[in-house]
Amino acid sequence: MANKAESAYAKEEILDRYLNRADYGRGAVGLVAAAQTYFQKPATSLTLAEAALLAVRLHPGRPEPRAGWDEVLGTMVERGWLTTADRDGLTYPG
């Protein structure tokens, strides 16, 4: 099924569809609702730190929020999407 989706849609479109239909908990379905529920702001105004914390809500094992947040940011550093210096400058938003 994943291969079929990847051949029919761009990766950005797959990610967009997932993020906007995912259950973030506390009755928030979709990224727009999650941004409002957890941070009382539009999704377009989320900081990197806040977006990383919402990503933890999608983790299948639902780790403790702070540990999951550290894990998400660590993965971003490992993959070169975030520098260590930028990561060290972030404050946990919870």
N, C-alpha and C positions, 0 to 999 in steps of 0.2 A: 504494500500500500504506500509506503514511504517513497519507494522508487517511482511509482506512478505519479504521486504528487509532485516530486521533484522534476519530472519530465513535463508536467503540465503547467507548473507555476514557478516563478522566480523565487529564490530563497527569501527575499524580502517580503514577498507576498505571503508566503507560508508563515513566516514569523509574525507578520501583521495579523493574519487570521487567527493564529494561536493566541497571541497576547490579548486580542480583543474579544476572545471567547473564554479565556481561562478563568477559573474560580480562584480568587485571591483570598477567600475567607471573609468572614464577617458580612456576608451578603453581597460582596463586591464581585461582580462578574465583568471582566474586561478591564483593561488598563485605565480607561477614563474613570470608571467607577472606583477602582482601587486607589487612584491618586486622590480622589475626593474623600473616600472613606478614611484613608490613613493619614493624609497630609492636608486635607481641605484646600486643595488647589488643582488646577487643570494639569493633565498629564504633560502638556508641553512646558510646564513650569517646574517639573521635577528636577532636582539636582542629581548628580551622579550618585551621591551617597543614598538618596531616597530611592532612586531607581534600583540600586543594588539591593536595598532592603526589600523592595517589592519582589525582586527576583527570588529571594529566599522563600517567599510565600508559595512559589511554584515548584520548589524542590520536593520531589516525591517523599522523602523522609522527613520533611518539615523539621530541620534542625533548629536548635535554640536560635533566636533571631541574631544575637550578636555574633555567635560562632559562624552562622551561615553567611552573615554579611562579610565577615573577615575572609571566609572561603571564596565568596564570589569575587571580591576585590583581588584576592591572591591569584585566582585563575586569570583575571584580566591582566595582571602584571606578567604572569607566566607566558601568556599569549601575545604580549607586546601591545595590548590595547590601552595600557595605562602604565605610566612610569612609576617606579618605586617612590620617587619624590612626590608625585601627585597623589599617590595612594596614602602616603604618610601625612599629607595635608588635609585629608578628609576626616570629618567628625561623624561619629555614629549618630544617626538622626532619631533614634528611638528613645 
